[in-house]
Amino acid sequence: MKGFARTTLALSVSLAMTAGAQAADFDDMDPITLRLAHVVNEQDGFHIAAEKFETLVEARTEGKVDIELYPNATLGDERTLLEAMQIGAVDMGVITNGPVANFVEEMAVFELPFLFPSPDAAYEVLDGPIGQELLAKLTDVNLKGLAYAERGFRNLTNSERAVTSPADIDGLRIRVMENPVYVDTFRELGANAIPMAWTEALTAMQQGTIDGQENPVNVIHSFKLYETQEHMTLSRHTYAPAIFVMGMPAWSQLPEAAQAVLAEAAQEAAEHERRVNAEMAAEQLAELREAGMQIVEEPDIAAFQEAVAPVYEQYGEQFGDYLPRIQEALK
């Protein structure tokens, strides 16, 4: 209830500001088109968030800000998109937190395994002072963080065998995001952790050059991974945020009224995507079972947590005071 009250208050204040800005400023604003890119398909939560954002922004700026959507990695993989935003070649995107953390290292604190016990716990941290402080750090690398959408709790799939404990992962070739925390987490679990872009991973699974990957249910479903991955484990090993992020070149050219609209629309679109993900999860799991996936629903989570303890020892101090602050906030 505390998080709901905080969000509701912020929403009310921001909407009031945005409404006033519309009446005062958008009549004289020159029209502008912003290109919003992401790497997944139109059935994915990222695209749902992007479409909601597009609708809100275009309505609240009276059409003066036009949002063009580029799904399916048509403008590049996530790292490429972030680099393009920095120089103004792409305006904005919905980007998984892992690649963003390559630009602001402290953001990788969210990638620590088994950090968040539930989605609501994650939202409290992300939408609160800690999460907002980290978003603000993106300006140091010529990016503007607007809001946290989500990739969600990540789960393991593979083509070889059922995984109920870390021993079952031993030797599996698992694709992970290009982020050291993910790499080290799966190496501690005994996997041959292979960092690569998602577009490359899809081909690698089809060709059998990797055995598995880890992603939330919505990704596993929308990309029909059951075609190459027979086994799935609901490990929920990491909660992965995603970020509505802009390049500072695009952000800086907008008047303050439009900036206010974009920031508020991003938060609303992020919260919309979270709700949709929660509503769709049960249905998606059922469809994956019907498609032939063998799903381990209750793996030995305690064994997984024990196996990844060295990751906390390795990275505990690397993120400054963010890890203890998050742990305190979760109490």
C-alpha positions in Angstrom: 0.0 0.0 0.0 2.9 2.3 0.7 4.2 1.9 -2.8 0.8 2.4 -4.3 0.3 5.6 -2.3 3.7 6.9 -3.4 3.1 6.2 -7.0 -0.4 7.6 -6.9 0.8 10.9 -5.4 3.6 11.2 -7.9 1.2 10.5 -10.7 -1.3 13.1 -9.6 1.3 15.8 -9.2 2.9 15.0 -12.5 -0.3 14.8 -14.4 -1.3 18.2 -13.1 2.0 19.6 -14.3 1.7 17.9 -17.6 -1.9 19.2 -18.2 -0.8 22.7 -17.5 2.2 22.4 -19.8 -0.1 21.2 -22.7 -2.2 24.2 -22.5 0.7 26.6 -22.2 3.4 25.3 -24.5 2.5 22.7 -27.2 0.7 25.1 -29.5 4.0 26.8 -30.4 6.1 23.7 -30.4 7.6 22.5 -33.6 6.7 18.9 -34.4 9.4 16.3 -33.7 9.6 12.6 -34.4 11.5 10.3 -31.9 12.6 6.8 -32.9 12.1 4.2 -30.2 13.8 0.9 -30.7 14.0 -2.4 -29.0 15.2 -5.9 -29.9 12.2 -8.1 -29.3 9.0 -8.8 -31.3 5.6 -7.3 -31.3 4.2 -9.9 -28.9 6.7 -9.1 -26.2 6.2 -6.9 -23.1 8.7 -4.4 -24.4 6.6 -3.7 -27.4 3.4 -3.5 -25.2 5.2 -0.9 -23.1 6.4 1.0 -26.2 2.9 1.1 -27.7 1.4 2.5 -24.5 4.2 5.1 -24.3 3.5 6.1 -27.9 -0.2 6.5 -27.3 0.3 8.6 -24.1 3.0 10.9 -25.6 1.2 11.6 -28.8 -2.0 12.4 -27.0 -0.5 14.6 -24.3 1.6 16.6 -26.7 -1.3 17.1 -29.0 0.6 15.2 -31.7 3.7 17.5 -31.6 5.9 14.6 -30.5 5.5 11.6 -32.8 6.9 8.3 -31.6 8.0 5.8 -34.3 8.6 2.2 -33.1 11.3 -0.1 -34.4 11.0 -3.6 -32.9 12.9 -6.8 -33.8 16.4 -5.3 -33.5 15.9 -3.5 -36.8 18.2 -0.8 -35.6 20.7 -3.0 -33.9 21.3 -5.1 -30.7 20.9 -3.5 -27.3 24.5 -2.3 -26.9 24.4 -0.9 -30.4 21.2 1.0 -29.6 22.7 2.5 -26.4 25.8 3.6 -28.3 23.6 5.1 -31.0 21.6 7.0 -28.5 24.7 8.5 -27.0 25.6 10.1 -30.4 22.0 10.9 -31.5 21.7 8.2 -34.2 18.8 6.6 -32.3 16.6 8.6 -30.0 15.4 6.2 -27.4 14.6 2.6 -26.5 13.4 0.0 -24.1 16.5 -1.8 -23.1 17.2 -4.7 -20.7 19.1 -3.6 -17.6 22.1 -5.9 -18.2 23.4 -4.1 -21.2 22.7 -0.7 -19.6 24.9 -1.8 -16.6 27.8 -1.9 -19.0 27.5 1.9 -19.1 26.7 2.5 -15.4 28.3 -0.3 -13.5 26.3 0.2 -10.3 23.1 -0.7 -12.1 24.3 -4.3 -12.3 23.4 -4.5 -8.5 19.9 -5.4 -9.7 21.3 -8.4 -11.5 22.5 -10.2 -8.4 20.9 -13.6 -8.1 17.9 -14.0 -5.8 18.1 -10.4 -4.7 14.4 -9.6 -4.9 11.9 -12.0 -3.4 8.9 -10.8 -5.4 7.9 -8.3 -8.1 6.4 -5.9 -5.6 9.6 -5.8 -3.6 11.5 -5.0 -6.8 9.1 -2.2 -7.7 9.5 -0.6 -4.2 13.2 -0.3 -4.8 13.2 0.6 -8.5 10.5 3.3 -8.1 11.9 4.6 -4.9 15.0 6.7 -4.1 17.6 4.0 -4.8 16.3 3.2 -8.3 15.8 6.8 -9.2 19.3 7.7 -8.0 20.7 5.1 -10.3 18.6 6.2 -13.2 20.0 9.7 -12.7 23.6 8.4 -13.1 22.9 7.6 -16.8 23.3 11.3 -17.6 27.0 10.9 -16.8 27.3 8.7 -19.9 25.1 10.9 -22.2 22.0 8.9 -21.6 18.7 9.8 -19.9 16.9 7.2 -17.8 13.1 7.7 -17.7 11.6 4.8 -15.9 11.9 1.1 -15.1 9.8 -1.3 -17.2 10.7 -5.0 -16.7 12.0 -8.0 -18.3 10.9 -9.9 -15.2 12.1 -12.9 -13.2 14.4 -15.0 -15.3 14.1 -18.8 -15.7 16.4 -21.4 -17.3 15.7 -23.4 -20.4 17.8 -26.0 -22.1 17.6 -28.7 -24.8 19.4 -31.5 -22.8 17.8 -32.4 -19.5 15.6 -31.4 -16.6 17.3 -29.1 -14.1 16.2 -29.3 -10.5 19.5 -28.4 -8.8 22.8 -26.9 -9.6 24.3 -30.3 -10.3 22.0 -30.6 -13.3 23.5 -27.5 -14.9 27.1 -28.8 -14.8 28.6 -28.5 -18.3 25.6 -27.0 -20.1 26.4 -24.3 -22.6 24.1 -21.5 -21.4 23.8 -18.1 -23.2 23.7 -15.2 -20.8 23.6 -11.5 -21.3 26.8 -9.6 -21.9 27.1 -8.7 -18.3 29.8 -10.0 -15.8 27.3 -10.7 -13.0 25.3 -13.0 -15.2 28.4 -14.7 -16.5 29.8 -15.3 -13.0 26.5 -16.4 -11.6 26.2 -19.2 -14.2 29.8 -20.2 -13.9 29.3 -20.7 -10.2 26.3 -22.9 -11.0 28.6 -25.1 -13.1 27.5 -23.9 -16.6 29.7 -23.0 -19.5 28.3 -19.4 -19.5 28.5 -17.8 -23.0 27.7 -14.1 -23.2 26.2 -13.0 -26.5 23.6 -10.7 -28.0 20.0 -12.1 -28.0 19.8 -12.0 -31.8 22.9 -14.3 -32.0 21.5 -16.5 -29.3 18.4 -17.4 -31.3 20.5 -18.6 -34.1 22.9 -20.5 -31.8 19.9 -22.4 -30.2 18.6 -23.4 -33.6 22.1 -24.6 -34.7 22.7 -26.4 -31.4 25.9 -24.5 -30.6 24.5 -23.6 -27.2 22.3 -25.8 -25.0 20.2 -23.2 -23.3 19.5 -19.7 -22.1 17.7 -17.8 -19.3 14.9 -15.4 -19.7 11.4 -14.6 -18.3 8.4 -16.6 -19.3 7.2 -13.9 -21.6 10.4 -14.1 -23.7 10.4 -17.9 -23.7 6.8 -17.8 -24.9 7.0 -14.9 -27.5 10.1 -16.4 -29.2 8.6 -19.9 -29.2 11.7 -21.3 -27.5 9.9 -24.6 -27.1 10.9 -25.3 -30.7 14.6 -25.7 -29.6 14.3 -26.0 -25.8 12.5 -29.0 -24.3 13.2 -28.3 -20.7 12.4 -25.3 -18.5 13.1 -24.6 -14.8 11.2 -21.9 -12.9 14.4 -20.9 -11.1 13.4 -17.2 -10.9 17.1 -16.6 -10.3 17.2 -12.9 -11.2 14.7 -10.1 -11.5 15.7 -8.1 -14.6 14.4 -4.6 -14.9 14.3 -2.9 -18.3 14.7 0.8 -18.8 13.0 3.4 -20.9 16.2 5.3 -21.9 16.9 8.2 -24.2 20.0 9.7 -25.6 20.9 13.1 -24.2 21.1 14.5 -27.7 17.4 13.7 -28.2 16.4 14.7 -24.7 18.1 18.0 -24.7 16.4 19.2 -27.8 12.9 18.9 -26.2 11.3 21.8 -24.4 10.7 21.2 -20.6 6.9 20.6 -21.1 7.7 17.7 -23.6 10.3 16.3 -21.2 7.7 16.2 -18.4 5.3 14.4 -20.7 7.9 11.8 -21.7 9.0 11.1 -18.2 5.5 10.6 -16.9 4.4 8.6 -19.9 7.4 6.3 -19.5 6.5 5.6 -15.9 2.8 4.9 -16.8 3.8 2.7 -19.7 6.2 0.8 -17.4 3.6 0.1 -14.8 1.2 -0.9 -17.6 3.7 -3.5 -18.9 4.2 -4.9 -15.4 0.5 -5.5 -15.0 0.2 -7.1 -18.4 3.1 -9.4 -17.7 1.6 -10.6 -14.5 -1.8 -11.2 -16.2 -0.3 -13.2 -19.1 2.2 -15.3 -17.2 -0.1 -18.2 -16.2 -1.6 -18.4 -19.7 1.8 -18.4 -21.3 3.1 -21.2 -19.0 0.0 -23.3 -19.9 0.7 -22.7 -23.6 4.3 -23.7 -23.2 3.3 -27.0 -21.6 0.8 -27.6 -24.4 3.6 -27.0 -26.9 5.7 -29.8 -25.2 8.0 -28.1 -22.8 8.8 -30.1 -19.6 8.6 -27.6 -16.8 10.2 -28.0 -13.4 8.0 -25.8 -11.1 9.8 -26.4 -7.8 13.5 -26.6 -8.1 15.8 -26.7 -5.1 16.1 -22.9 -4.7 18.1 -23.2 -1.4 20.7 -25.2 -3.3 20.9 -22.5 -6.0 21.2 -19.7 -3.5 24.0 -21.5 -1.7 25.8 -22.1 -5.0 25.8 -18.4 -6.0 26.9 -17.1 -2.6 30.4 -16.4 -4.0 28.9 -13.9 -6.4 27.8 -11.8 -3.5 31.3 -12.1 -2.0 32.8 -11.0 -5.3 30.5 -8.1 -6.1 29.3 -7.0 -2.7 31.6 -4.0 -2.4 31.8 -3.3 -6.2 28.5 -1.5 -6.2 29.4 1.0 -3.4 26.6 1.1 -0.8 23.8 0.1 -3.1 23.7 -3.6 -2.1 23.3 -2.9 1.6 20.9 -0.1 1.0 18.7 -2.4 -1.1 18.9 -5.2 1.5 17.9 -2.8 4.2 15.0 -1.5 2.1 13.8 -5.1 1.6 13.6 -5.8 5.3 
